[in-house]
Amino acid sequence: MQIVFMEALTRIQRIARFRFRHLRCSDSREDVICETVALCWVWYISLVRKGRKPAEFIGALARYAVRAVSSGRRACGQERANDVLSRRCQRRRQLRVSSLPKVHIPHENLFEDALCDNTQTPVPDQVQFRCDFTAWEQRLPLVKQRLVKGLALGHRTKDLAAEFGLSEARISQLRKEFSADYTAFCEGSKNV
């Protein structure tokens, strides 16, 4: 039984390679070809146990296996239709999954910032800061908003002074003014 299947293996692989030639990723292509062979093997054994001779229609068996693998069937189960990482779901819902970028630039990559987990600050304080800081920052002129963002991102005083055409001493003074103004704003919002 196994020897006969091994003789038919090259034909199954040839049919699977032809049918999956459109897949660009060589690893994905090899995966589905291997799944097709595995599914053919499972069906082959099942047909032999039933007393049939599957070697006579190995081409049809391979084509059915290719269709089954294309629709998400596997030798050890089926891909979940709602799993975003499964090719079946991606094809059906026309989704594309890719990895997050490796470089981290604060406030430039919204996905990575959203995934950051802050375990130091209590949640109510985080919520209050996000609401208060945005409201306070919007009260400032645009130039000062840009300066506040630069300070919040941790840029050096020297770099900010060169960017805004100010002295380093003035940047330090503005940092203290922003801190005092923000503290007063937060205390005023608590009293309301």
Residue pairs with C-beta under 8 A, 6 or more apart in sequence:
1 44
1 45
1 48
4 55
5 40
5 41
5 44
5 55
7 55
8 55
8 58
9 37
11 58
11 59
11 62
12 36
12 37
12 40
12 58
12 61
12 62
12 65
13 33
13 37
15 36
15 59
15 62
15 63
15 66
16 32
16 33
16 36
16 37
16 62
16 65
16 66
16 69
17 29
17 33
19 63
19 66
19 70
20 29
20 32
20 33
20 36
20 66
21 29
23 29
23 32
28 87
32 69
32 70
35 69
35 74
35 75
36 62
36 65
36 66
36 69
37 65
38 74
38 75
39 65
39 68
39 69
39 73
39 74
39 75
40 58
40 61
40 62
40 65
41 75
42 75
43 54
43 61
43 64
43 65
44 54
44 61
47 53
47 54
48 54
54 61
71 88
72 78
72 79
72 81
72 86
72 87
72 88
73 79
79 86
79 87
79 88
79 89
80 86
80 88
80 89
81 88
81 89
81 92
82 89
83 89
84 90
84 95
84 97
85 97
89 95
90 96
90 97
100 109
100 111
100 112
100 115
101 109
101 112
103 109
104 112
106 113
106 153
106 154
107 113
107 149
107 153
118 126
121 129
128 186
132 182
132 185
132 186
132 189
133 182
135 185
135 189
136 181
136 182
136 185
136 186
137 145
137 148
138 145
139 185
140 148
143 164
144 174
144 178
146 164
147 160
147 164
147 171
147 174
148 178
150 159
150 160
150 163
151 160
151 171
151 175
151 178
157 168
157 171
157 172
157 175
158 168
160 166
160 171
161 167
161 168
161 170
161 171
164 171
166 174
